[in-house]
Amino acid sequence: MAQAVSIAPKLTRENKKSQRAERILNHARAMIAEEGFDALKIRELAARAELTVPTIYNLIGGKSEILARIIEALVERLHEVQNQSDFDDIEAGFEQQITRLADLFAQDEDFYRAAFIAGDRSGLFEQRSNHGIFARSLQQPVEACKAAQAEGLLKGAISAEQLGRQVYDSYRLARQDWANGYFDLDDFRSQALTGVFISLAADAVPAFRERLLRRIEKLANL
């Protein structure tokens, strides 16, 4: 009984800290969606969350730490969506994946646009680290290319690592253009898939290349 009494208050304090941290992040997401990351002010965030400025720094940190937490949660959600796709049919798999990502972004376009722009500007999507967000995001397209090589759809003249990076860059660049307002989500989907299929076609065996070209032509006529 004595042990249960000593543990319960600690768990309660930890739960309260977790709830306050989540409240801070929820209000920060709303502020980023409304005005962008540059407009996020810790004092205003504290007022919205009904907490003190020192509490925010103690629980999470400053603006950079808040953004890192938000982007990490965003990336985890993106990976969940990516992993839902079935790559037994590689081109259908990528089509499912890009479509699901577009559907996700449509749930809160203002937030996703602002978060991606802030993540890019802050360096959170840097490409040099072997363990950063960019490196982790590359794993799935590289594995998909390896599987396509094993299946005999790709020749292997281009390494799976190089081709997977090109495939991912096609999605990433289309996402950046959408985030910066150059086109809408329908165009994001079309541009991303066109880039993915062109990249795969560069190493495809003739029959697979014809399949990819038909999909590219269909996208062009949408």
N, C-alpha and C positions, 0 to 999 in steps of 0.2 A: 504493500500500500504506500509506503514512504517513497518508493521509487516512482510510482505513478504520479504522486503529488508533485514531485520535483520536476518531472518531465513535462507535464501539461502546460505550465506557464510559458516554458521555452517554446513549445510548439505554437502556442497562441501568439507570442511575439513574432515568431518567424512568419506565421500566416498573415499577420497584420502588415509586416514589412513587405511581403510579396504582393499583397493587395494594393498597398500604396504605390509600389513600383509600377504595377500594371496600370493603375489610374494615371500616373504620370505619363507613361508611354501612350496610353489611349488619347490623352489630351494633346500630347506632342504630335501624334499622327494626324489628329484633326487640324492642328495649326499648320502643319506642313501641307496638308491637302488644300487648306484655305488660301495660304499666302506663300508657300514655298519655305524651304529650310532656312534661307537667309533671314526670314522674318521671325523665326523662332527665338523668343527672348525668355530667359530663365525666370525673370521676375513675373512676366505675364503668365508663363506656364504654371508657376507656383500659385498665382491667384486663381487660375482656372481649376487647378487640381485641389484647391483649398488646403495647400500645404505651405511650409516655409521654404525659402530658397536654400538654407542649409540642409533641410531634409532631402531636397532633390539631389544635392551634391553628395550627401551621405549615402543615399540609397542607390544612385546610378552614376552620378558624375555631372560633367558639363555637357555642352552641346554635342561635342564629338562622341562622347560615350553614349549619349541618348541616341544619336543617329546610328552608331554601330549596333546597338541593341535592336533598333527598328529594322535595319537592313538585314541583320542576321535572321530575324524572324521572317522577313519577307523572302529571303533566299530559301529558307527551309520550306516555306509554302510552295515556292516555285519548284523545288526538287520533288515535293510530294506530287505535284501535278505532272511533272515530267515522268515520274516513275509509274504513273497509272497507265501509260501507253504500252500497247503490245507490239513488239518489234519482230514478230514472226513474219510479218509483211513489212519490210523496212520503210517503203515510201508511205504506206498507210499509217505506220507507227509515227513517223514524223508529222504527217498531216493531223493525226489525232492530237499529238503533243502541242503543236502550234495553235490549233483551234482551241484547245483547253486553256492555254495560256492567254489567248485573246479573250476568252470568256471570263477568266479570272480578272484580267485588267478592267474589263467592262463593269465589274462590280463596284469599282471606285476609281475611275480614271484619273481624277485630280490627284488623289494620293499616290497612285503608282507612278504617274508622270513625275511628280515632285520628288518622290523617294529615289527613283532611278537617276534623276539629274543630280540630286544631292550626293548620292553614292558615287557617281562618276567624278564629280568635282572634288570630293573629299579623298579620293584615292582608294576607297574601299574595294573597288573592282580592279585593282592593279593586276598586271599580268606577269610579273616577274617571280612571285612567290610560288613554290610548289605545293603550298598548303592553303592558299587563300581562296576567296570566293570564286575567282575566275578558274583556278586550277580544278576545284571541285566540280564546277559546272561543265568542264571539258570531259569529265570521265564518261558520262552517259553517251554522248555522240561518238567518242572514240570506241567504246565497247560495241556500239551499234555497227560501226564500220568494220570492226574485227569480225563480228558475226556475219556480216554480208560477204566478207572475204572468204570465210570458212564455208559459206553456203555456195560460193562460186558466182556470186552476183558482181563482185568487184575483182579486178585483175590482181590487185596487190602491187601494181607498179608505183602507186603512191602509198606511203605508209599509212596505217590506220590512225596514227597519232596526228600526222599532218592533215589528212583528209578530215578527221574528226574536228580538228581546230577550225578548218575552213567552213565546215558545216555549222559549227557553233557561231562563228563570226557572222555568218549569213543571218542567223536569228538575232544576234546581239546588235548588229548595225541597223537592222529593221526596227528593233525595239528602241534604239536611240533616236532614230528619226521620228518614230511615233511619239516618244516622250517629249521631244522638242517641238511637237505640233506640226510637223511637215506633212503628215497624213493621218487618216483615221485608222481604227482597228481593222477594218476590212482590208485596207491597203497594207497594214502591218502583216496580216496573215498572208496575203498574196506575195508581198515582197520577200518575206522570210522563207516561205516554201519554195518560191522560184529560185532563190539563192541556194537553198539546201539541195534541190534537185539538180541544178547546174553543177554544183560541187561534186555530187555523187556521179553524175554523168561523165565527169572527167576521167574516172577510173573504171567505169562500168563495162561489163561484157556487152556485146552487141544487142542481145535480146533485152537485157535490163535497161540498156541505154534507150532503146525504143520506147519502153514503158515510161521512163522518166521524161522523155521528150513529149510524149502524149499528155502527161500531167502538166508539163510546163505550158504547152499550147492551150490546155483547158484553163489554166490560171490566167493566161493572157487574154482570154475571151470572156472572162467574168465581167 
